[in-house]
C-alpha cells in the first residue's frame, strides 16, 4: 500500500482518508515458504481444489461432473449441482467447498495477525465467488471453523449482488460537491474476468448515508473469454461508458462529471498501478500506463463539464459499499474472492472539530 496516498484537500487516487472513513490497509501481500498466502483462497484456488477432488474420484470410477474442465463450469452450474444434481456429483462440489473453507479460514487467521487487522471482529466477504451459493456455504463454514478455534471474528457475505457492490462503493469515493447538484455518477469495476460499468443513482433524499444508492443502467463484458489487448479493453470500456452517458441523458438523470473506478492492485496517487494487476488483460501496472488518463481520453466530458476520474483498489471499493451497514463498527475488513483474493481494512474517521 502506498503511504503517499494519505493526503487531504485534493483529489488523490488511492486515497486513504476518504470522506466517511479511513482505509487502514489494502492489498496486503503475506508470503510464506509456499508463496502468497492469499492465493490459497482465491477463485482460481477453488477451481484447483475442485480439480483435485474430481481427479481422485475419477481414479476409481467416472467423474460425476463429466468431462468439462473445472475452469469452464460456471458458478451457477455448480450451484445447480448442489441443489438438484446427483448425490455423488453434489458430494464432489461439497467436498471442494469444505476444503476451500479450511483454506479461507487459514488465510483469515493470517490476516488477523497483521497489525492493521488486529482486533477486527467483522470481516465482510465479497467478490463474484461470494455471490454464488457455493461461496456462501464456504464463507459460512469458514466462519464456523474460526469460531471453533476460538477466533473472535465473524465472516459474513457482502449482501449485495457482485455485479453491483463494486459500483455502489464508488459513490463513497466521490467528492462531497457531487451530492449537491447531481443525481448519479458513473462507476467502473475492473476484475480479472469481467469489466462492469454502471450508473449509480445516489438517492440522497431517501438516505443521506447512501444506503439507498442503487445501480440503474448496467453493462458487463466478460473479457476473459475474448482475451483482448489492453488497448482493446480500454476502448471497449470507453464505449460502455459512452452508452451509459447517453442512457442517463435519455432517462433525465443529472449525471455528475465523475467516474469512480475500482481496479486490482496498489494504486499510486497519480492513478498508475504500482503492482497487483497481473490478472488484467495486457500490462496495466507500471508508470507507462495511466488508467484515469486513458478513460478521460475516451470520455473527455460528461454534459458540459470536464470528466473527473478517481481510481482506487477494487477491494477497498467493495468494502465501501457496506459503509452504511457498518455504522456500529469502529473497525472492519473485507476480503474479495474473485480471480484472485483482494483485501482491505477500515476504521471510522474522526474529523477535526
C-alpha positions as CSV (number, residue, x, y, z in Angstrom):
1,X,0.0,0.0,0.0
2,X,1.4,3.4,-1.0
3,X,1.7,5.6,2.0
4,X,1.8,8.8,-0.2
5,X,-1.9,8.4,-0.7
6,X,-2.7,9.7,2.7
7,X,-3.3,13.3,1.7
8,X,-6.1,15.8,2.3
9,X,-7.8,18.6,0.4
10,X,-7.1,17.4,-3.1
11,X,-8.4,14.7,-5.5
12,X,-5.9,11.9,-5.0
13,X,-6.1,8.3,-6.4
14,X,-5.8,5.5,-3.9
15,X,-6.5,7.9,-1.1
16,X,-6.6,6.5,2.5
17,X,-8.6,9.3,4.2
18,X,-11.9,9.2,2.5
19,X,-15.0,11.4,3.2
20,X,-16.6,8.9,5.6
21,X,-13.8,6.5,6.8
22,X,-10.1,5.8,6.8
23,X,-8.6,2.9,4.8
24,X,-6.1,1.3,7.3
25,X,-4.7,-1.2,4.8
26,X,-5.3,-2.8,1.4
27,X,-3.6,-5.2,-0.9
28,X,-1.6,-6.7,1.9
29,X,0.8,-9.3,0.5
30,X,1.5,-12.0,3.0
31,X,4.1,-14.6,2.0
32,X,5.4,-17.9,3.4
33,X,7.5,-20.7,2.0
34,X,4.7,-21.7,-0.3
35,X,4.2,-18.2,-1.8
36,X,1.4,-15.7,-1.4
37,X,-1.0,-16.8,1.3
38,X,-4.0,-15.1,-0.3
39,X,-3.6,-17.3,-3.4
40,X,-5.0,-20.2,-1.4
41,X,-8.4,-18.6,-1.0
42,X,-9.0,-17.2,-4.5
43,X,-11.5,-18.2,-7.1
44,X,-8.6,-19.9,-9.0
45,X,-7.7,-21.9,-5.9
46,X,-11.3,-23.2,-5.6
47,X,-11.1,-24.4,-9.2
48,X,-7.8,-26.2,-8.4
49,X,-9.3,-27.8,-5.3
50,X,-12.3,-28.9,-7.4
51,X,-10.0,-30.4,-10.0
52,X,-8.2,-32.3,-7.3
53,X,-11.4,-33.8,-5.8
54,X,-12.6,-34.8,-9.3
55,X,-9.3,-36.4,-10.2
56,X,-9.2,-38.5,-7.0
57,X,-12.8,-39.7,-7.6
58,X,-12.0,-40.5,-11.3
59,X,-9.2,-42.8,-10.2
60,X,-11.7,-45.4,-9.1
61,X,-14.7,-44.5,-11.3
62,X,-16.3,-41.9,-13.6
63,X,-16.1,-38.2,-12.8
64,X,-19.6,-37.4,-11.7
65,X,-19.2,-33.8,-13.1
66,X,-18.5,-35.1,-16.6
67,X,-15.7,-34.1,-18.9
68,X,-15.9,-30.3,-18.8
69,X,-12.8,-28.7,-17.2
70,X,-13.5,-27.2,-13.8
71,X,-12.5,-23.8,-15.2
72,X,-15.4,-24.0,-17.6
73,X,-18.0,-24.8,-15.0
74,X,-19.9,-21.6,-14.1
75,X,-20.7,-20.9,-10.5
76,X,-24.4,-21.2,-11.4
77,X,-23.9,-24.7,-12.8
78,X,-22.2,-25.8,-9.6
79,X,-25.0,-24.2,-7.5
80,X,-27.5,-26.3,-9.5
81,X,-25.4,-29.5,-8.9
82,X,-25.6,-28.8,-5.2
83,X,-29.4,-28.2,-5.3
84,X,-30.6,-30.7,-7.9
85,X,-27.7,-32.8,-9.1
86,X,-26.9,-36.5,-8.4
87,X,-25.8,-37.1,-4.9
88,X,-22.2,-38.1,-5.9
89,X,-21.8,-35.0,-8.1
90,X,-23.1,-32.8,-5.2
91,X,-20.7,-34.6,-2.9
92,X,-17.8,-33.7,-5.1
93,X,-18.8,-30.0,-5.1
94,X,-19.4,-30.2,-1.3
95,X,-16.0,-31.7,-0.8
96,X,-14.4,-28.9,-2.7
97,X,-16.3,-26.3,-0.6
98,X,-15.2,-28.0,2.6
99,X,-11.5,-27.9,1.7
100,X,-11.7,-24.4,0.4
101,X,-13.5,-23.2,3.6
102,X,-10.5,-24.6,5.5
103,X,-8.1,-22.6,3.3
104,X,-10.3,-19.4,3.7
105,X,-10.3,-19.8,7.5
106,X,-6.5,-20.3,7.5
107,X,-5.9,-17.2,5.3
108,X,-8.2,-15.2,7.5
109,X,-6.2,-16.2,10.6
110,X,-3.0,-14.9,8.9
111,X,-4.7,-11.6,8.1
112,X,-5.9,-11.2,11.6
113,X,-2.3,-11.3,12.8
114,X,-1.4,-8.3,10.7
115,X,-1.1,-5.0,12.6
116,X,-3.9,-3.3,10.6
117,X,-6.2,-6.2,11.2
118,X,-5.7,-6.9,14.9
119,X,-8.9,-6.6,16.9
120,X,-11.2,-6.7,13.9
121,X,-14.2,-8.8,14.6
122,X,-16.3,-8.4,11.4
123,X,-15.0,-9.4,8.0
124,X,-17.2,-8.9,5.0
125,X,-16.6,-11.3,2.1
126,X,-17.4,-10.1,-1.4
127,X,-16.4,-10.9,-5.0
128,X,-18.1,-13.0,-7.6
129,X,-17.5,-16.2,-5.8
130,X,-19.2,-15.0,-2.6
131,X,-22.3,-14.1,-4.6
132,X,-22.9,-17.8,-5.5
133,X,-24.4,-20.4,-3.2
134,X,-21.1,-22.4,-3.2
135,X,-19.4,-19.2,-2.0
136,X,-22.0,-18.6,0.7
137,X,-21.5,-22.1,2.0
138,X,-17.8,-21.8,2.0
139,X,-18.0,-18.5,3.9
140,X,-20.3,-19.9,6.5
141,X,-18.2,-23.0,7.0
142,X,-15.0,-20.9,7.3
143,X,-16.7,-18.7,9.9
144,X,-17.7,-21.8,11.9
145,X,-14.1,-23.1,11.7
146,X,-12.8,-19.8,13.1
147,X,-15.2,-19.8,16.0
148,X,-14.5,-23.5,16.7
149,X,-10.9,-22.4,17.1
150,X,-12.0,-19.6,19.5
151,X,-11.1,-16.9,17.0
152,X,-13.3,-13.9,17.8
153,X,-14.1,-12.9,14.3
154,X,-17.1,-13.4,12.0
155,X,-17.1,-13.8,8.2
156,X,-20.3,-12.6,6.6
157,X,-21.3,-12.3,2.9
158,X,-21.3,-8.8,1.4
159,X,-25.0,-8.9,1.0
160,X,-25.0,-7.1,-2.4
161,X,-25.1,-8.6,-5.8
162,X,-21.5,-9.0,-7.0
163,X,-22.3,-7.1,-10.2
164,X,-23.4,-4.1,-8.1
165,X,-21.2,-3.9,-5.0
166,X,-18.1,-2.7,-6.7
167,X,-20.2,0.0,-8.5
168,X,-22.1,1.3,-5.5
169,X,-18.9,1.6,-3.5
170,X,-17.6,4.1,-6.0
171,X,-20.2,6.6,-4.7
172,X,-18.2,6.8,-1.4
173,X,-15.2,7.8,-3.4
174,X,-16.9,10.9,-4.8
175,X,-16.0,14.3,-3.6
176,X,-18.8,15.9,-1.5
177,X,-19.7,18.6,-4.1
178,X,-21.1,15.9,-6.3
179,X,-24.0,15.3,-4.0
180,X,-25.2,18.9,-4.2
181,X,-26.2,19.2,-7.9
182,X,-26.3,15.7,-9.4
183,X,-28.5,12.6,-9.3
184,X,-26.0,9.9,-10.3
185,X,-22.4,9.0,-11.1
186,X,-20.7,6.6,-13.4
187,X,-18.9,3.7,-11.9
188,X,-16.5,1.0,-13.2
189,X,-15.4,-2.3,-11.6
190,X,-12.4,-3.9,-13.3
191,X,-11.8,-7.5,-12.5
192,X,-9.7,-10.4,-13.6
193,X,-12.6,-11.9,-15.6
194,X,-15.1,-9.1,-16.1
195,X,-15.4,-5.3,-16.5
196,X,-18.6,-3.9,-15.1
197,X,-19.9,-0.4,-15.7
198,X,-23.0,1.2,-14.3
199,X,-25.0,4.3,-13.5
200,X,-25.1,4.6,-9.7
201,X,-28.2,6.6,-8.6
202,X,-27.3,8.3,-5.4
203,X,-30.9,8.8,-4.0
204,X,-29.6,11.1,-1.2
205,X,-33.1,12.3,-0.5
206,X,-34.1,8.8,0.6
207,X,-30.9,8.2,2.6
208,X,-28.1,10.8,3.0
209,X,-25.7,7.9,4.0
210,X,-26.1,6.4,0.5
211,X,-27.7,3.3,1.9
212,X,-30.4,3.6,-0.7
213,X,-28.0,4.1,-3.7
214,X,-28.7,1.7,-6.5
215,X,-27.4,0.7,-9.9
216,X,-29.6,1.9,-12.7
217,X,-28.1,1.4,-16.2
218,X,-25.6,-1.5,-16.3
219,X,-23.2,-3.1,-18.7
220,X,-20.9,-6.2,-18.3
221,X,-18.2,-7.5,-20.5
222,X,-16.6,-10.9,-19.7
223,X,-13.2,-10.0,-21.2
224,X,-11.6,-13.3,-20.1
225,X,-13.5,-15.0,-22.9
226,X,-12.2,-12.6,-25.6
227,X,-8.6,-12.3,-24.3
228,X,-8.2,-8.7,-25.6
229,X,-5.2,-6.5,-25.6
230,X,-5.0,-3.7,-23.1
231,X,-5.9,-1.1,-25.7
232,X,-8.8,-3.1,-26.9
233,X,-10.0,-3.5,-23.3
234,X,-9.8,0.3,-22.7
235,X,-11.6,1.1,-26.0
236,X,-14.4,-1.3,-25.0
237,X,-14.6,0.3,-21.6
238,X,-14.9,3.8,-23.2
239,X,-17.7,2.5,-25.4
240,X,-19.5,1.1,-22.4
241,X,-19.3,4.4,-20.5
242,X,-20.4,6.4,-23.6
243,X,-23.5,4.3,-23.9
244,X,-24.3,4.8,-20.2
245,X,-24.0,8.6,-20.6
246,X,-26.5,8.5,-23.4
247,X,-28.8,6.3,-21.3
248,X,-28.6,8.7,-18.4
249,X,-29.5,11.7,-20.7
250,X,-32.4,9.7,-22.1
251,X,-33.7,9.0,-18.6
252,X,-33.4,12.6,-17.5
253,X,-30.8,11.9,-14.8
254,X,-28.4,14.7,-13.8
255,X,-25.2,12.8,-14.3
256,X,-22.1,14.1,-12.5
257,X,-18.9,14.6,-14.5
258,X,-17.3,11.9,-12.3
259,X,-16.2,8.3,-12.9
260,X,-15.3,6.1,-9.9
261,X,-13.1,3.1,-10.7
262,X,-12.3,0.0,-8.7
263,X,-9.2,-1.8,-10.0
264,X,-7.0,-4.6,-8.6
265,X,-3.5,-3.6,-7.3
266,X,-1.7,-0.9,-5.4
267,X,-2.9,2.5,-6.7
268,X,-0.4,5.4,-6.7
269,X,-1.6,8.9,-6.1
270,X,-1.3,9.8,-9.8
271,X,-3.6,6.9,-10.8
272,X,-0.9,4.5,-12.0
273,X,-1.0,0.9,-10.7
274,X,2.3,0.1,-8.9
275,X,1.7,-3.7,-8.8
276,X,-1.0,-6.3,-8.5
277,X,-2.8,-6.1,-11.9
278,X,-1.4,-9.3,-13.3
279,X,-4.9,-10.8,-13.9
280,X,-6.0,-7.9,-16.2
281,X,-5.7,-8.1,-20.0
282,X,-2.3,-6.8,-21.1
283,X,0.1,-4.8,-18.9
284,X,-1.7,-2.3,-16.6
285,X,0.8,-1.8,-13.9
286,X,3.9,0.4,-14.1
287,X,4.4,4.1,-14.9
288,X,3.8,3.9,-18.6
289,X,0.0,3.3,-18.3
290,X,-2.3,5.7,-16.5
291,X,-5.9,4.3,-16.3
292,X,-7.7,7.5,-15.4
293,X,-5.9,9.4,-18.2
294,X,-6.9,6.6,-20.6
295,X,-10.6,6.9,-19.5
296,X,-10.6,10.7,-19.8
297,X,-9.1,10.4,-23.3
298,X,-12.2,8.3,-24.4
299,X,-14.7,10.3,-22.3
300,X,-13.3,13.8,-22.0
301,X,-16.6,15.5,-20.9
302,X,-19.9,14.5,-19.4
303,X,-22.5,17.1,-20.2
304,X,-20.8,20.5,-20.2
305,X,-18.1,19.6,-17.7
306,X,-14.7,18.0,-17.9
307,X,-14.7,14.4,-16.7
308,X,-13.1,13.7,-13.3
309,X,-11.9,10.1,-12.9
310,X,-10.9,8.7,-9.5
311,X,-9.3,5.2,-9.1
312,X,-9.0,3.1,-6.0
313,X,-8.3,-0.6,-5.2
314,X,-11.2,-2.8,-6.0
315,X,-11.4,-4.5,-2.6
316,X,-11.5,-1.0,-1.0
317,X,-14.4,0.0,-3.2
318,X,-16.3,-3.2,-2.4
319,X,-15.8,-2.6,1.3
320,X,-17.1,1.0,0.9
321,X,-20.4,-0.4,-0.5
322,X,-21.2,-1.6,3.1
323,X,-20.2,1.6,4.9
324,X,-23.9,2.3,5.9
325,X,-24.2,-1.3,7.4
326,X,-21.0,-0.8,9.4
327,X,-22.3,2.2,11.4
328,X,-22.0,0.3,14.7
329,X,-18.4,-0.9,13.9
330,X,-15.3,1.1,14.7
331,X,-13.2,-1.2,12.5
332,X,-13.9,-3.9,10.0
333,X,-12.3,-5.6,7.0
334,X,-13.2,-7.0,3.6
335,X,-12.0,-10.0,1.6
336,X,-13.0,-10.2,-2.1
337,X,-12.9,-13.6,-3.7
338,X,-12.6,-13.2,-7.5
339,X,-10.0,-14.5,-9.9
340,X,-7.6,-13.5,-7.0
341,X,-8.1,-12.6,-3.4
342,X,-8.4,-8.9,-2.5
343,X,-8.3,-7.4,1.0
344,X,-8.8,-4.1,2.8
345,X,-9.4,-2.9,6.3
346,X,-11.2,0.2,7.5
347,X,-11.8,2.4,10.6
348,X,-14.2,5.2,11.3
349,X,-12.8,8.5,10.5
350,X,-12.8,11.1,13.3
351,X,-12.9,14.6,11.7
352,X,-11.4,17.6,13.4
353,X,-13.9,20.0,15.0
